[in-house]
Amino acid sequence: NVMKRSALYRDYIRAEIARLEVPECLFYLPVLESGFSTSAVSRSGATGIWQFMRNSVGGYGIRINDWMDERRDPWLATTAALRKLKENYNELGDWNLALAAYNCGLNATLKIRKKAGTNDYWELCDKGFFKKETKHYVPQFLAIATILSRSKEYGIDWGDASANPTVATLDVKRPVDINVLAKETGIEAADLKKLNPALFYHITPPDVRYG
């Protein structure tokens, strides 16, 4: 069921992984983070399929206001998350640590590495430098990625992604009511809302460009 929820975003995530030249296995990270649910919100307030915290979106072009929370936009959040992971890797030089930093923060990981004097994620875990959540985070991700990369072998059905509509982007500069847009285009209002999960209401934000 989780992988079926990913159908609408799969091609985009894979294209961004290729464009940004990051490991293909990162495609599976939203499984661990949110179960590919755009409405997922953690107890700490992390939101969307990539579970961005409000204080970690700076510099990634993600807007949060009274009308929308673009952490819930799987397309924008995918690009932001992959950029963040790549930046973590560029700082740390190791993908296991880059993933750990995605969980507990880059600054915290840099401090741990400096204190321990090693860049080996497994050694840092063995010596108790990471909290329990981060210690388990990378192994959980690797297990998920290993299993789902062999879905055919294990009989895991992802559903038919070709049954989903082709997604196109339209920039609007003033408020547009989704119900009116549905009537004019012949697209179901529920489908338009599903394609715009960042919106709190059935109308696009005033005074800002939205697309």
Backbone as CSV, one residue per row, in Angstrom:
resi,resn,N_x,N_y,N_z,CA_x,CA_y,CA_z,C_x,C_y,C_z
1,ASN,0.823,-1.208,0.000,0.000,0.000,0.000,0.860,1.263,0.000
2,VAL,1.953,1.224,0.730,2.865,2.372,0.756,3.412,2.662,-0.640
3,MET,3.867,1.630,-1.334,4.440,1.840,-2.658,3.382,2.251,-3.674
4,LYS,2.152,1.810,-3.489,1.079,2.261,-4.367,0.840,3.762,-4.194
5,ARG,1.023,4.265,-2.977,0.872,5.707,-2.738,1.949,6.513,-3.450
6,SER,3.054,5.860,-3.786,4.162,6.576,-4.431,3.966,6.758,-5.928
7,ALA,2.940,6.140,-6.491,2.799,6.052,-7.948,2.863,7.397,-8.650
8,LEU,2.229,8.391,-8.071,2.135,9.695,-8.720,3.478,10.423,-8.769
9,TYR,4.395,10.058,-7.883,5.638,10.815,-7.731,6.884,10.046,-8.177
10,ARG,6.729,8.778,-8.513,7.898,7.931,-8.769,8.806,8.488,-9.860
11,ASP,8.237,8.794,-10.999,9.056,9.236,-12.124,9.807,10.512,-11.784
12,TYR,9.141,11.424,-11.083,9.793,12.689,-10.727,10.945,12.454,-9.753
13,ILE,10.712,11.633,-8.745,11.767,11.365,-7.762,12.978,10.744,-8.443
14,ARG,12.741,9.784,-9.307,13.856,9.128,-9.996,14.581,10.092,-10.932
15,ALA,13.832,10.966,-11.589,14.464,11.946,-12.478,15.335,12.910,-11.687
16,GLU,14.871,13.338,-10.509,15.655,14.249,-9.674,16.883,13.550,-9.092
17,ILE,16.747,12.285,-8.752,17.902,11.505,-8.275,18.980,11.459,-9.350
18,ALA,18.563,11.240,-10.589,19.523,11.197,-11.696,20.123,12.572,-11.952
19,ARG,19.283,13.597,-11.927,19.764,14.960,-12.201,20.768,15.431,-11.154
20,LEU,20.491,15.129,-9.903,21.352,15.583,-8.811,22.500,14.619,-8.525
21,GLU,22.501,13.477,-9.229,23.577,12.494,-9.121,23.777,12.021,-7.681
22,VAL,22.689,11.539,-7.105,22.733,10.959,-5.765,22.341,9.477,-5.877
23,PRO,22.603,8.674,-4.860,22.331,7.231,-4.946,20.862,6.914,-5.251
24,GLU,20.653,5.956,-6.126,19.293,5.577,-6.524,18.462,5.075,-5.345
25,CYS,19.107,4.498,-4.353,18.376,3.933,-3.219,17.645,5.002,-2.401
26,LEU,18.011,6.271,-2.567,17.318,7.329,-1.827,15.850,7.424,-2.219
27,PHE,15.502,6.824,-3.347,14.100,6.742,-3.756,13.226,6.155,-2.656
28,TYR,13.803,5.270,-1.840,13.029,4.557,-0.828,12.975,5.277,0.524
29,LEU,13.651,6.404,0.669,13.691,7.067,1.972,12.306,7.523,2.455
30,PRO,11.420,8.007,1.570,10.077,8.390,2.061,9.286,7.232,2.659
31,VAL,9.636,6.000,2.314,8.961,4.849,2.929,9.195,4.874,4.430
32,LEU,10.438,5.121,4.819,10.797,5.181,6.229,10.269,6.454,6.874
33,GLU,10.355,7.559,6.156,9.991,8.848,6.728,8.484,9.005,6.921
34,SER,7.703,8.629,5.918,6.276,8.984,5.943,5.344,7.934,5.369
35,GLY,5.890,6.849,4.829,5.046,5.912,4.105,4.457,6.539,2.854
36,PHE,5.182,7.500,2.270,4.749,8.224,1.072,3.394,8.916,1.271
37,SER,3.127,9.378,2.476,1.894,10.115,2.754,2.176,11.614,2.765
38,THR,1.526,12.354,1.877,1.741,13.804,1.818,1.204,14.508,3.054
39,SER,0.274,13.880,3.753,-0.334,14.510,4.931,0.335,14.092,6.238
40,ALA,1.411,13.322,6.150,2.081,12.832,7.357,2.672,13.986,8.161
41,VAL,2.434,13.962,9.461,3.008,14.951,10.389,3.481,14.188,11.627
42,SER,4.741,14.354,11.966,5.295,13.641,13.118,4.967,14.376,14.412
43,ARG,5.255,13.752,15.524,5.020,14.377,16.828,5.840,15.649,16.998
44,SER,6.972,15.731,16.306,7.820,16.926,16.401,7.473,17.971,15.349
45,GLY,6.481,17.671,14.505,6.050,18.643,13.508,6.636,18.468,12.135
46,ALA,7.458,17.433,11.925,7.998,17.155,10.593,6.830,16.798,9.664
47,THR,6.878,17.316,8.430,5.695,17.270,7.564,6.026,16.808,6.154
48,GLY,5.066,16.098,5.535,5.190,15.698,4.143,5.905,14.375,3.962
49,ILE,6.056,13.961,2.686,6.643,12.636,2.436,8.107,12.568,2.854
50,TRP,8.784,13.723,2.843,10.197,13.738,3.241,10.383,14.230,4.675
51,GLN,9.291,14.548,5.366,9.313,14.915,6.783,10.265,16.069,7.097
52,PHE,10.042,17.192,6.437,10.822,18.391,6.711,10.320,19.082,7.969
53,MET,11.253,19.505,8.814,10.930,20.373,9.936,10.790,21.809,9.427
54,ARG,9.986,22.591,10.128,9.784,23.991,9.736,11.099,24.764,9.703
55,ASN,11.995,24.466,10.641,13.246,25.222,10.734,14.354,24.683,9.827
56,SER,14.014,23.716,8.945,15.056,23.139,8.094,14.803,23.361,6.606
57,VAL,13.847,24.230,6.269,13.504,24.429,4.861,14.161,25.666,4.263
58,GLY,14.867,26.434,5.089,15.499,27.651,4.598,16.489,27.375,3.484
59,GLY,16.384,28.149,2.397,17.297,28.007,1.279,16.859,27.002,0.236
60,TYR,15.700,26.374,0.437,15.235,25.358,-0.506,13.976,25.779,-1.270
61,GLY,13.567,27.023,-1.113,12.433,27.530,-1.884,11.090,26.990,-1.454
62,ILE,10.995,26.519,-0.236,9.730,25.989,0.277,9.061,27.039,1.156
63,ARG,7.807,27.356,0.819,7.082,28.402,1.535,6.042,27.812,2.484
64,ILE,5.929,28.458,3.642,4.921,28.096,4.632,4.221,29.371,5.068
65,ASN,2.916,29.439,4.884,2.152,30.608,5.315,0.732,30.189,5.689
66,ASP,-0.164,31.156,5.831,-1.533,30.852,6.252,-2.328,30.095,5.200
67,TRP,-1.812,30.049,3.968,-2.557,29.448,2.871,-2.013,28.089,2.434
68,MET,-0.752,27.869,2.726,-0.151,26.631,2.213,1.083,26.252,3.014
69,ASP,1.441,24.996,2.902,2.677,24.477,3.480,3.316,23.604,2.401
70,GLU,4.317,24.148,1.737,4.895,23.439,0.594,5.778,22.257,0.991
71,ARG,5.944,22.030,2.290,6.573,20.772,2.710,5.689,19.588,2.311
72,ARG,4.397,19.845,2.126,3.461,18.781,1.741,3.406,18.585,0.231
73,ASP,4.092,19.443,-0.520,4.159,19.285,-1.970,5.255,18.272,-2.284
74,PRO,4.904,17.077,-2.766,5.919,16.032,-2.943,6.961,16.356,-3.998
75,TRP,6.607,17.185,-4.967,7.563,17.542,-6.015,8.593,18.546,-5.487
76,LEU,8.130,19.617,-4.873,9.059,20.599,-4.301,9.896,19.977,-3.182
77,ALA,9.240,19.200,-2.325,9.944,18.616,-1.186,10.964,17.580,-1.626
78,THR,10.691,16.878,-2.729,11.656,15.898,-3.243,12.954,16.578,-3.636
79,THR,12.857,17.645,-4.407,14.062,18.363,-4.820,14.814,18.902,-3.610
80,ALA,14.071,19.467,-2.659,14.696,20.023,-1.460,15.389,18.931,-0.636
81,ALA,14.720,17.804,-0.454,15.287,16.731,0.368,16.545,16.141,-0.262
82,LEU,16.506,15.922,-1.574,17.678,15.362,-2.245,18.841,16.338,-2.237
83,ARG,18.539,17.623,-2.373,19.601,18.633,-2.258,20.203,18.615,-0.854
84,LYS,19.339,18.520,0.143,19.810,18.498,1.529,20.693,17.282,1.787
85,LEU,20.274,16.141,1.300,21.059,14.923,1.471,22.410,15.028,0.770
86,LYS,22.411,15.623,-0.425,23.663,15.785,-1.149,24.584,16.760,-0.418
87,GLU,24.018,17.816,0.130,24.818,18.766,0.904,25.397,18.091,2.149
88,ASN,24.595,17.246,2.785,25.109,16.483,3.929,26.305,15.629,3.517
89,TYR,26.167,14.970,2.372,27.258,14.114,1.885,28.506,14.942,1.572
90,ASN,28.310,16.091,0.936,29.454,16.945,0.598,30.187,17.407,1.851
91,GLU,29.458,17.596,2.932,30.073,18.008,4.199,30.748,16.846,4.922
92,LEU,30.143,15.670,4.847,30.568,14.542,5.667,31.370,13.489,4.910
93,GLY,31.197,13.439,3.587,31.965,12.499,2.776,31.564,11.051,2.917
94,ASP,30.377,10.793,3.455,29.930,9.412,3.672,28.403,9.405,3.629
95,TRP,27.822,8.478,2.844,26.366,8.481,2.691,25.643,7.987,3.932
96,ASN,26.229,7.069,4.682,25.598,6.651,5.939,25.493,7.828,6.906
97,LEU,26.559,8.612,6.988,26.524,9.793,7.850,25.579,10.856,7.295
98,ALA,25.517,10.966,5.975,24.599,11.927,5.356,23.161,11.609,5.734
99,LEU,22.830,10.313,5.744,21.494,9.877,6.151,21.276,10.119,7.644
100,ALA,22.275,9.820,8.447,22.164,10.083,9.884,21.921,11.563,10.144
101,ALA,22.619,12.412,9.380,22.457,13.857,9.530,21.065,14.308,9.104
102,TYR,20.472,13.613,8.143,19.108,13.936,7.730,18.144,13.671,8.886
103,ASN,18.486,12.702,9.708,17.636,12.346,10.840,17.866,13.236,12.056
104,CYS,19.125,13.488,12.384,19.392,14.201,13.639,19.975,15.593,13.445
105,GLY,20.255,15.968,12.191,20.780,17.307,11.923,22.245,17.281,11.543
106,LEU,22.600,18.128,10.580,23.985,18.167,10.114,24.934,18.671,11.188
107,ASN,24.572,19.742,11.873,25.465,20.295,12.897,25.726,19.288,14.014
108,ALA,24.678,18.578,14.415,24.839,17.570,15.461,25.775,16.462,15.003
109,THR,25.647,16.050,13.751,26.496,14.985,13.221,27.947,15.441,13.103
110,LEU,28.154,16.671,12.686,29.508,17.213,12.593,30.175,17.249,13.972
111,LYS,29.416,17.634,14.989,29.954,17.684,16.353,30.299,16.285,16.852
112,ILE,29.417,15.335,16.550,29.665,13.944,16.972,30.919,13.406,16.292
113,ARG,31.048,13.652,15.012,32.214,13.166,14.277,33.506,13.772,14.835
114,LYS,33.462,15.060,15.115,34.651,15.734,15.654,35.016,15.181,17.030
115,LYS,34.017,14.993,17.857,34.259,14.483,19.211,34.808,13.059,19.187
116,ALA,34.264,12.237,18.278,34.666,10.829,18.230,35.964,10.605,17.479
117,GLY,36.267,11.520,16.556,37.488,11.376,15.773,37.418,10.301,14.714
118,THR,36.190,9.995,14.279,36.024,8.990,13.220,34.865,9.384,12.316
119,ASN,34.948,8.923,11.066,33.897,9.208,10.089,33.083,7.942,9.771
120,ASP,33.220,6.932,10.602,32.565,5.645,10.382,31.250,5.610,11.158
121,TYR,30.143,5.602,10.433,28.826,5.614,11.067,28.652,4.437,12.024
122,TRP,29.059,3.245,11.601,28.858,2.037,12.409,29.683,2.093,13.698
123,GLU,30.881,2.623,13.586,31.719,2.772,14.783,31.102,3.782,15.747
124,LEU,30.564,4.870,15.189,29.909,5.878,16.026,28.699,5.294,16.748
125,CYS,27.978,4.412,16.065,26.837,3.748,16.693,27.295,2.803,17.798
126,ASP,28.314,2.000,17.497,28.813,1.026,18.466,29.310,1.705,19.747
127,LYS,29.883,2.890,19.590,30.439,3.605,20.742,29.418,4.503,21.430
128,GLY,28.161,4.472,20.951,27.086,5.178,21.639,27.024,6.673,21.400
129,PHE,27.583,7.135,20.299,27.562,8.574,20.036,26.208,9.060,19.495
130,PHE,25.487,8.185,18.811,24.179,8.563,18.281,23.071,8.110,19.227
131,LYS,22.008,8.904,19.255,20.831,8.501,20.014,20.192,7.288,19.340
132,LYS,19.319,6.621,20.070,18.717,5.363,19.614,18.042,5.522,18.250
133,GLU,17.288,6.616,18.053,16.564,6.799,16.796,17.511,6.847,15.611
134,THR,18.595,7.623,15.738,19.557,7.754,14.641,20.365,6.479,14.471
135,LYS,20.653,5.793,15.559,21.379,4.522,15.499,20.607,3.493,14.674
136,HIS,19.280,3.514,14.777,18.454,2.555,14.048,18.041,3.056,12.667
137,TYR,18.177,4.354,12.444,17.643,4.977,11.223,18.276,4.418,9.952
138,VAL,19.579,4.403,9.888,20.268,3.934,8.680,20.042,2.441,8.444
139,PRO,20.179,1.571,9.453,19.877,0.155,9.213,18.438,-0.076,8.741
140,GLN,17.494,0.647,9.306,16.103,0.511,8.866,15.966,0.905,7.399
141,PHE,16.596,2.020,7.032,16.528,2.467,5.640,17.163,1.446,4.705
142,LEU,18.335,0.930,5.066,19.020,-0.045,4.215,18.197,-1.317,4.052
143,ALA,17.518,-1.730,5.116,16.666,-2.917,5.036,15.489,-2.670,4.085
144,ILE,14.848,-1.513,4.223,13.725,-1.160,3.349,14.166,-1.109,1.896
145,ALA,15.284,-0.431,1.645,15.784,-0.285,0.280,16.139,-1.644,-0.326
146,THR,16.742,-2.509,0.474,17.123,-3.841,-0.014,15.893,-4.666,-0.375
147,ILE,14.910,-4.656,0.493,13.696,-5.444,0.250,12.919,-4.912,-0.948
148,LEU,12.679,-3.593,-0.985,11.846,-3.022,-2.043,12.548,-3.015,-3.395
149,SER,13.871,-3.013,-3.401,14.588,-3.099,-4.678,14.459,-4.499,-5.284
150,ARG,13.964,-5.443,-4.490,13.738,-6.822,-4.957,12.252,-7.163,-4.880
151,SER,11.416,-6.161,-5.145,9.968,-6.324,-4.982,9.392,-7.451,-5.832
152,LYS,9.865,-7.575,-7.074,9.347,-8.639,-7.934,9.646,-10.008,-7.340
153,GLU,10.858,-10.143,-6.826,11.262,-11.420,-6.223,10.392,-11.758,-5.017
154,TYR,10.020,-10.726,-4.246,9.243,-10.951,-3.031,7.735,-10.815,-3.248
155,GLY,7.329,-10.520,-4.480,5.902,-10.418,-4.766,5.233,-9.189,-4.194
156,ILE,5.965,-8.076,-4.110,5.405,-6.824,-3.594,4.854,-6.019,-4.765
157,ASP,3.549,-5.814,-4.775,2.867,-5.143,-5.882,2.832,-3.640,-5.650
158,TRP,3.449,-2.873,-6.561,3.472,-1.419,-6.450,2.273,-0.759,-7.111
159,GLY,1.463,-1.509,-7.816,0.364,-0.903,-8.552,0.831,-0.354,-9.883
160,ASP,-0.098,0.068,-10.686,0.184,0.541,-12.038,0.305,2.060,-12.063
161,ALA,1.530,2.560,-12.163,1.748,4.007,-12.180,1.191,4.650,-13.442
162,SER,1.067,3.879,-14.529,0.581,4.453,-15.791,-0.886,4.851,-15.710
163,ALA,-1.598,4.374,-14.680,-3.010,4.718,-14.509,-3.197,6.122,-13.949
164,ASN,-2.104,6.744,-13.477,-2.184,8.079,-12.910,-2.173,9.134,-14.009
165,PRO,-2.777,10.282,-13.739,-2.810,11.343,-14.755,-1.429,11.938,-14.987
166,THR,-1.223,12.467,-16.191,0.000,13.215,-16.480,-0.067,14.543,-15.743
167,VAL,0.990,14.873,-15.025,0.988,16.081,-14.204,1.615,17.227,-14.973
168,ALA,0.893,18.327,-15.064,1.412,19.544,-15.686,1.319,20.673,-14.665
169,THR,2.192,21.657,-14.787,2.228,22.773,-13.847,1.731,24.043,-14.511
170,LEU,0.859,24.743,-13.811,0.328,26.018,-14.287,0.568,27.063,-13.218
171,ASP,1.318,28.107,-13.539,1.567,29.185,-12.591,0.398,30.167,-12.596
172,VAL,-0.058,30.519,-11.408,-1.118,31.523,-11.282,-0.623,32.637,-10.372
173,LYS,-1.038,33.872,-10.673,-0.561,35.040,-9.937,-1.625,35.636,-9.030
174,ARG,-2.829,35.071,-9.072,-3.914,35.564,-8.225,-4.726,34.374,-7.734
175,PRO,-5.574,34.580,-6.724,-6.327,33.447,-6.172,-7.197,32.755,-7.217
176,VAL,-7.118,31.432,-7.235,-7.937,30.626,-8.142,-8.643,29.563,-7.313
177,ASP,-9.961,29.514,-7.448,-10.766,28.521,-6.733,-10.671,27.184,-7.471
178,ILE,-10.266,26.152,-6.755,-10.097,24.838,-7.366,-11.413,24.306,-7.941
179,ASN,-12.523,24.611,-7.273,-13.817,24.148,-7.774,-14.158,24.800,-9.110
180,VAL,-13.805,26.079,-9.247,-14.030,26.773,-10.514,-13.107,26.201,-11.584
181,LEU,-11.854,25.970,-11.196,-10.886,25.400,-12.133,-11.324,24.008,-12.590
182,ALA,-11.884,23.236,-11.676,-12.375,21.901,-12.023,-13.506,21.996,-13.047
183,LYS,-14.396,22.935,-12.834,-15.533,23.110,-13.750,-15.060,23.513,-15.137
184,GLU,-14.052,24.406,-15.192,-13.571,24.916,-16.467,-12.736,23.892,-17.230
185,THR,-12.048,23.025,-16.500,-11.133,22.072,-17.152,-11.731,20.684,-17.308
186,GLY,-12.796,20.406,-16.568,-13.368,19.060,-16.611,-12.628,18.057,-15.745
187,ILE,-11.680,18.534,-14.941,-10.943,17.676,-14.009,-11.671,17.681,-12.672
188,GLU,-11.788,16.536,-12.059,-12.461,16.446,-10.775,-11.754,17.321,-9.733
189,ALA,-12.543,18.048,-8.940,-11.970,18.914,-7.906,-11.130,18.107,-6.922
190,ALA,-11.581,16.883,-6.604,-10.829,16.036,-5.676,-9.458,15.682,-6.242
191,ASP,-9.377,15.486,-7.567,-8.097,15.179,-8.200,-7.180,16.399,-8.169
192,LEU,-7.740,17.576,-8.400,-6.939,18.801,-8.348,-6.404,19.033,-6.935
193,LYS,-7.231,18.772,-5.934,-6.774,18.938,-4.553,-5.680,17.931,-4.231
194,LYS,-5.825,16.704,-4.740,-4.806,15.679,-4.510,-3.482,16.093,-5.134
195,LEU,-3.543,16.769,-6.270,-2.330,17.208,-6.954,-1.738,18.480,-6.353
196,ASN,-2.452,19.067,-5.407,-1.984,20.293,-4.750,-2.089,20.142,-3.231
197,PRO,-1.408,19.147,-2.660,-1.562,18.867,-1.228,-1.007,19.960,-0.323
198,ALA,-0.236,20.897,-0.893,0.302,21.981,-0.074,-0.778,22.973,0.347
199,LEU,-1.875,23.034,-0.399,-2.920,24.021,-0.126,-3.752,23.619,1.086
200,PHE,-3.996,24.586,1.969,-4.863,24.340,3.116,-6.341,24.395,2.731
201,TYR,-6.628,25.197,1.709,-8.018,25.414,1.309,-8.176,25.090,-0.184
202,HIS,-9.390,25.246,-0.682,-9.653,24.979,-2.091,-9.423,26.232,-2.938
203,ILE,-8.423,27.007,-2.571,-8.105,28.225,-3.308,-6.611,28.479,-3.217
204,THR,-6.027,28.990,-4.293,-4.588,29.279,-4.281,-4.326,30.566,-3.520
205,PRO,-3.118,30.745,-2.997,-2.820,31.906,-2.148,-2.926,33.236,-2.897
206,PRO,-3.364,34.269,-2.224,-3.406,35.600,-2.845,-2.024,36.258,-2.811
207,ASP,-1.793,37.130,-3.745,-0.610,38.013,-3.738,0.723,37.295,-3.903
208,VAL,0.721,36.008,-4.235,1.976,35.312,-4.500,1.785,34.398,-5.703
209,ARG,2.876,34.145,-6.406,2.810,33.210,-7.514,2.736,31.788,-6.958
210,TYR,1.845,31.011,-7.531,1.700,29.622,-7.102,1.603,28.737,-8.333
211,GLY,2.286,27.593,-8.287,2.211,26.701,-9.420,2.624,25.287,-9.050
